[in-house]
Amino acid sequence: MTARPLPVRPRFAAVGVRALGAMVLAMVLASCSLLNGEDRSQEAATAKADPSIVASAPEGLEEFYSQEVVWEPCENEFQCARVTVPMDYGNPDGETIQIAALRAPSTGKKTGSLLVNPGGPGASGYDFVKDAAGTHFSQAVRDSYDLVGFDPRGVKRSAPVTCMTDAERDAARAKIYDLETDAGLAEVLADNKATAAQCEEQTGPVLGNIDTVSSAKDVDVLRAVVNDPKLNYLGYSYGTFLGSTYASLFPDNVGRMVLDGALDPSISNEELTSGQARAFEKAIRAYVASCQGQDGCPLSGNVDSGVQQIRDLIAAVQQTPRTAKDGRVVNATMFVSGLITPLYNDQSWPALTQALEAAMTGDVSLMLRLADLGADRSSNGTYTSNSTFAFNAINCLDYPMESDTAAMRAEQQRLMQDSPTFGYFFAYGGTNCVDWPYQSVRTPSPVEYDGGSPIVVIGTTGDPATPVEWASSLRKQLGNAALLTWEGEGHTAYGRSNSCIEDAVDSYLVSGQVPADNTVC
């Protein structure tokens, strides 16, 4: 095999959720007016703690649950606040951090707040609500709830993981390692060790406290400061892991919870990677079949030959990296990242067709743009989030990772069998955490939930990032839950699927009507 860059690490992110329309060169939602009638968001509001909610606070955390939060007008039509939480819940009297939250006030008779997490780990709920509140949710949901998006600890505005300058990030993405050799593996380990040291130095001690259990405890503080006796929650992708973790920690505090694009908390990092590899292979085949059924598809023959043409193109870039119109060199991993990004949403498949057609004639500029979108890089060279670093830092705490050389090389062979197109680029994930300054704090295991409120779990049959079988597994682990399945392509369902899913979720969120278990839409 020829040399390659760092492994592709698909994110459980909101790429698929945010890209609601056909994506050409951008996957961005246009904001629209959120309020009917009076613009109540322009009034600052102080949330005073309900004594009954404070009384239910875990021992030693009363001051956090009873804090008064001021919601100030922000971002034109919203309200923003910063909520103080312990940096380390094991030492609540120690240092504190702040969680940034953004609220879209309800447009009707409010029944409570709906906390939203769009995925990642590393995606910004603050940005998701700001971008999607006016287009992603039905009027019934908007009338019933204040939508509250927040950046989990370590993400963007909430004690963010900080590691590199934008120029250093560009250089890291462009670097190539020959991981099949001992020298190449040693080089990537040395670079990852140096990056970990940068992250530790620039982020500080909070780097060791951004695990999902800590974030779930933050969610309960957020529930308290918006004065909701029960948590109403919508989590996508990684957000389902955050939600199921919350349910296991605070079963009596669960209200109406929707977990869409479910992650199975019982599987190891290696099982997770293998599942994704198979699901992305399935997704690229679905894309090729769709492409070949339309005029102008650059992939000839049947699905097998079309997929092989994509593999040949990847191999050509792997052998000889290409130069984009902006002068940047596109290596194979950047090229594969560009391929993966539009697979999160079938409405974005036309953009992939354009990028492939151009690449087959030698122009990789569109594929680079897709890769940049997945990495949150703007065309001016600035990165708009720290999602890449947060993703790695949170995963290193949440998952023990196999870093033995022989084991990683054996895993590569299995991944290449699971996914002949992408498996090669998913391997060697263990190199990311072997020299991380903090050890993992969690052992994957089935989630336990004994709460009285039923939870709705959603899976999508063609989901490339969270395979549909994970939703079935999570539903079984939760016990008191109902499973919805969308027969569709892309990552997650609610907000981008069909009226069957939309109506079922809206009825549950608005009126508490639990959909029939094992409903297929």
FENZIKA-V475649 format. One record per residue. N is the residue number from 1. PSI is psi in degrees with one decimal (NA if undefined). BURIAL is I if it has 24 or more other C-alpha atoms within 12 Angstrom, else O. D_CENTER is the distance of its C-alpha to the mean C-alpha in whole Angstrom. Layout:
N/PSI/BURIAL/D_CENTER
N/PSI/BURIAL/D_CENTER
//
This chain:
1/149.5/O/31
2/170.9/O/31
3/157.7/I/29
4/167.0/I/25
5/-165.6/I/22
6/158.2/I/20
7/146.2/I/18
8/130.5/I/15
9/93.6/I/12
10/135.2/I/9
11/147.6/I/5
12/71.3/I/3
13/179.7/I/2
14/17.0/I/5
15/-49.7/I/8
16/-35.5/I/9
17/-40.8/I/10
18/-29.2/I/11
19/79.8/I/13
20/-25.7/I/16
21/178.4/I/19
22/127.5/O/20
23/126.5/I/19
24/-68.9/I/22
25/4.4/I/21
26/145.3/I/18
27/74.9/I/15
28/138.1/I/16
29/137.2/I/17
30/129.0/O/20
31/151.6/O/21
32/172.8/O/24
33/133.9/I/26
34/-20.4/I/24
35/141.6/I/28
36/129.2/O/31
37/-133.7/O/34
38/136.0/O/34
39/83.7/O/31
40/-15.1/I/31
41/-17.2/I/28
42/2.1/O/30
43/126.3/O/32
44/142.3/O/31
45/136.5/O/30
46/122.5/O/31
47/107.6/I/29
48/135.7/O/32
49/136.0/I/31
50/125.7/O/32
51/-35.5/O/35
52/-32.4/O/34
53/-40.8/I/30
54/-36.7/I/31
55/-22.9/O/34
56/4.7/I/31
57/142.4/I/29
58/147.7/O/29
59/132.3/O/32
60/-7.4/O/32
61/12.3/I/29
62/-39.2/I/31
63/-29.3/I/31
64/-38.0/I/27
65/-23.8/I/27
66/2.7/I/30
67/145.8/I/29
68/124.6/I/30
69/129.7/I/27
70/121.0/I/28
71/108.7/I/26
72/148.0/I/27
73/138.1/I/27
74/163.4/O/25
75/38.7/O/23
76/-57.2/O/26
77/14.3/I/25
78/179.2/I/23
79/141.3/I/24
80/150.7/I/22
81/162.2/I/23
82/128.7/I/22
83/127.2/I/22
84/132.0/I/24
85/160.3/I/23
86/141.4/I/24
87/-40.4/I/23
88/112.5/I/24
89/-16.6/I/24
90/-13.2/O/27
91/70.4/O/29
92/-15.7/O/28
93/-0.8/O/31
94/-148.3/O/30
95/155.3/O/28
96/161.5/I/25
97/173.7/I/22
98/138.3/I/21
99/124.4/I/18
100/131.2/I/18
101/148.6/I/17
102/136.7/I/18
103/132.8/I/20
104/107.0/I/21
105/149.0/I/24
106/151.8/I/25
107/4.8/I/28
108/-140.2/I/30
109/105.4/O/31
110/133.8/O/28
111/-10.4/I/28
112/-165.7/I/25
113/146.9/I/22
114/108.7/I/18
115/139.5/I/15
116/132.5/I/12
117/122.5/I/8
118/-2.7/I/6
119/-156.5/I/3
120/-117.0/I/2
121/140.9/I/5
122/-10.3/I/6
123/149.0/I/5
124/115.4/I/9
125/-30.4/I/10
126/-50.9/I/13
127/-36.2/I/13
128/-47.3/I/11
129/-39.4/I/14
130/-41.5/I/16
131/-31.0/I/16
132/-5.0/I/15
133/-38.0/I/18
134/-10.9/I/21
135/-24.6/I/19
136/-26.1/I/17
137/147.3/I/19
138/162.2/I/22
139/-33.8/O/25
140/-41.7/I/26
141/-41.5/I/22
142/-35.9/I/23
143/-35.8/I/27
144/-26.4/I/26
145/145.2/I/23
146/124.2/I/22
147/124.9/I/18
148/111.7/I/17
149/143.2/I/14
150/151.7/I/13
151/114.5/I/12
152/158.6/I/12
153/134.5/I/14
154/-10.3/I/14
155/125.2/I/11
156/-81.8/I/13
157/-4.1/I/16
158/89.8/I/16
159/59.3/I/18
160/145.7/I/16
161/125.3/I/16
162/129.8/I/18
163/-46.5/I/20
164/158.4/I/21
165/167.0/O/22
166/-40.2/O/21
167/-39.0/O/24
168/-34.5/O/23
169/-43.2/I/20
170/-45.0/I/21
171/-39.2/O/24
172/-39.5/I/21
173/-29.6/I/20
174/-11.8/I/23
175/149.0/I/25
176/135.7/I/26
177/144.4/I/27
178/88.8/O/29
179/-9.5/I/27
180/-11.5/I/30
181/153.1/O/32
182/-37.1/O/33
183/-42.2/O/33
184/-40.5/I/30
185/-40.3/I/28
186/-36.0/O/30
187/-44.5/O/29
188/-36.4/I/25
189/-39.6/I/26
190/-42.7/O/28
191/-41.4/I/25
192/-35.7/I/22
193/-40.9/O/25
194/-40.5/O/26
195/-41.6/I/22
196/-40.0/I/21
197/-39.1/O/25
198/-44.9/O/24
199/-43.2/I/21
200/-43.3/I/23
201/-43.0/O/25
202/-24.2/O/23
203/-37.7/I/21
204/-171.6/I/24
205/-16.7/I/24
206/-19.9/I/21
207/-29.4/I/19
208/4.8/I/20
209/32.1/I/19
210/25.9/I/15
211/166.2/I/15
212/-32.8/I/13
213/-43.1/I/16
214/-40.1/I/17
215/-37.6/I/14
216/-35.5/I/15
217/-34.7/I/19
218/-39.8/I/18
219/-37.3/I/17
220/-34.3/I/20
221/-42.9/I/22
222/-43.2/I/20
223/-42.6/I/21
224/-42.6/I/25
225/-15.2/I/25
226/6.9/I/24
227/41.4/I/27
228/123.3/I/25
229/-26.1/I/27
230/148.8/I/24
231/122.1/I/21
232/128.9/I/19
233/138.8/I/16
234/115.6/I/13
235/132.9/I/10
236/136.7/I/7
237/-118.6/I/6
238/-30.3/I/5
239/-23.1/I/7
240/-33.6/I/10
241/-43.3/I/10
242/-42.2/I/11
243/-44.7/I/13
244/-32.6/I/15
245/-44.1/I/16
246/-46.2/I/17
247/-35.1/I/19
248/-31.1/I/21
249/-36.4/I/21
250/59.7/I/23
251/-34.4/I/24
252/-11.0/O/26
253/0.2/I/24
254/129.1/I/22
255/-108.2/I/23
256/114.6/I/21
257/125.8/I/17
258/125.6/I/15
259/105.7/I/13
260/125.9/I/11
261/57.9/I/10
262/139.3/I/11
263/134.2/I/11
264/110.9/I/14
265/-8.5/I/15
266/-11.2/I/18
267/155.5/I/17
268/169.5/I/18
269/-38.3/I/16
270/-39.1/I/18
271/-37.6/I/18
272/-47.4/I/14
273/-41.8/I/15
274/-42.1/I/18
275/-40.6/I/16
276/-41.3/I/14
277/-45.6/I/17
278/-40.6/I/19
279/-36.9/I/16
280/-33.5/I/16
281/-42.1/I/20
282/-39.8/I/20
283/-39.4/I/18
284/-32.8/I/20
285/-40.0/I/23
286/-41.0/I/22
287/-46.5/I/22
288/-42.5/I/25
289/-41.9/I/27
290/-44.4/I/26
291/-45.8/I/27
292/-14.4/I/30
293/3.9/O/31
294/154.7/O/31
295/142.8/O/33
296/6.3/O/33
297/130.3/I/30
298/-3.6/I/31
299/116.5/I/30
300/165.7/O/34
301/-151.8/O/35
302/-174.6/O/33
303/-43.8/I/29
304/-44.7/O/30
305/-34.9/O/32
306/-43.1/I/29
307/-39.0/I/27
308/-35.3/O/29
309/-36.8/I/30
310/-43.0/I/26
311/-40.2/I/27
312/-37.1/O/30
313/-42.2/I/28
314/-45.5/I/25
315/-36.4/I/28
316/-41.5/O/30
317/-35.1/I/28
318/-39.7/I/28
319/-42.0/O/31
320/96.9/O/32
321/146.8/I/29
322/160.7/I/29
323/126.8/I/30
324/172.3/I/28
325/-26.1/O/30
326/4.4/O/29
327/-5.4/O/30
328/142.0/I/27
329/130.6/I/27
330/113.1/I/25
331/-179.9/I/24
332/-38.2/I/23
333/-38.8/I/20
334/-39.6/I/19
335/-45.6/I/21
336/-37.2/I/18
337/-39.1/I/15
338/-37.3/I/17
339/-40.5/I/18
340/-38.8/I/14
341/-50.4/I/12
342/-10.1/I/15
343/-12.7/I/14
344/-17.0/I/11
345/120.7/I/14
346/-19.2/I/17
347/-13.8/I/18
348/-1.4/I/17
349/-35.2/I/20
350/-32.4/I/23
351/-36.8/I/21
352/-39.5/I/21
353/-44.7/I/24
354/-44.1/I/25
355/-39.6/I/24
356/-43.4/I/25
357/-43.4/I/29
358/-41.4/O/29
359/-34.0/I/28
360/-16.4/I/31
361/6.7/O/33
362/-5.1/O/32
363/110.9/I/30
364/12.2/I/26
365/-42.1/I/25
366/-37.5/I/23
367/-37.2/I/21
368/-39.8/I/21
369/-39.8/I/20
370/-41.8/I/17
371/-39.4/I/16
372/-38.1/I/16
373/-41.7/I/14
374/-27.3/I/11
375/3.8/I/12
376/39.8/I/12
377/126.9/I/16
378/163.4/O/19
379/-19.0/O/22
380/4.8/O/24
381/-0.1/O/22
382/146.4/O/20
383/129.9/I/17
384/-3.4/I/15
385/172.2/I/13
386/25.2/I/13
387/-37.7/I/9
388/-45.1/I/10
389/-40.0/I/13
390/-41.5/I/11
391/-51.4/I/8
392/-43.4/I/12
393/-42.3/I/14
394/-43.2/I/12
395/-35.0/I/12
396/-28.8/I/15
397/-32.3/I/16
398/-22.5/I/15
399/126.5/I/16
400/136.0/I/19
401/139.1/I/19
402/119.6/I/22
403/5.1/I/24
404/134.0/O/27
405/-48.7/I/28
406/-40.0/O/30
407/-40.2/O/27
408/-36.8/I/25
409/-33.7/I/27
410/-38.2/O/28
411/-38.0/I/24
412/-42.1/I/24
413/-39.5/O/27
414/-41.0/I/25
415/-36.7/I/22
416/-27.9/O/24
417/-40.8/O/26
418/-38.1/I/23
419/92.8/I/22
420/-25.1/I/25
421/-45.4/I/23
422/-18.1/I/20
423/-38.2/I/20
424/-32.6/I/22
425/-6.8/I/19
426/-7.4/I/17
427/169.0/I/20
428/28.5/I/21
429/-26.4/I/17
430/-19.6/I/20
431/-18.4/I/21
432/-25.4/I/18
433/-5.6/I/19
434/-35.1/I/23
435/22.4/I/24
436/141.9/I/21
437/-10.6/I/23
438/136.6/I/22
439/157.8/I/22
440/147.1/I/20
441/7.5/O/20
442/143.1/I/19
443/121.9/O/21
444/135.1/I/19
445/159.4/O/21
446/143.0/I/21
447/146.6/I/20
448/129.6/I/23
449/124.4/I/23
450/25.1/O/26
451/162.5/I/26
452/-13.8/O/28
453/123.3/I/25
454/141.7/I/24
455/141.9/I/20
456/125.2/I/19
457/136.6/I/16
458/135.6/I/15
459/154.5/I/15
460/130.2/I/16
461/-31.1/I/18
462/24.1/I/17
463/121.6/I/13
464/-21.2/I/13
465/-34.2/I/9
466/89.6/I/10
467/146.0/I/14
468/-30.7/I/16
469/-23.6/I/18
470/-34.1/I/15
471/-43.1/I/16
472/-40.9/I/19
473/-44.0/I/19
474/-41.4/I/17
475/-42.2/I/20
476/-40.1/I/23
477/-39.2/I/22
478/-32.0/I/21
479/-75.3/I/25
480/79.0/I/25
481/162.5/I/22
482/139.1/I/23
483/127.6/I/21
484/137.2/I/20
485/127.1/I/20
486/126.6/I/19
487/84.5/O/21
488/-178.6/I/19
489/149.5/I/17
490/175.8/I/14
491/121.4/I/10
492/173.2/I/11
493/-51.5/I/14
494/124.8/I/15
495/-7.2/I/15
496/16.2/I/16
497/-102.7/I/18
498/175.4/O/22
499/-27.1/O/24
500/-49.4/O/24
501/-48.2/I/20
502/-46.9/I/21
503/-38.6/I/24
504/-44.0/I/23
505/-42.9/I/20
506/-42.7/I/22
507/-38.1/I/25
508/-48.5/I/23
509/-39.6/I/22
510/-43.9/I/25
511/-4.6/O/28
512/10.7/O/26
513/113.0/O/28
514/127.5/I/26
515/154.8/I/25
516/134.6/O/27
517/143.7/I/26
518/29.6/O/25
519/131.8/O/25
520/126.9/O/24
521/NA/I/24
//
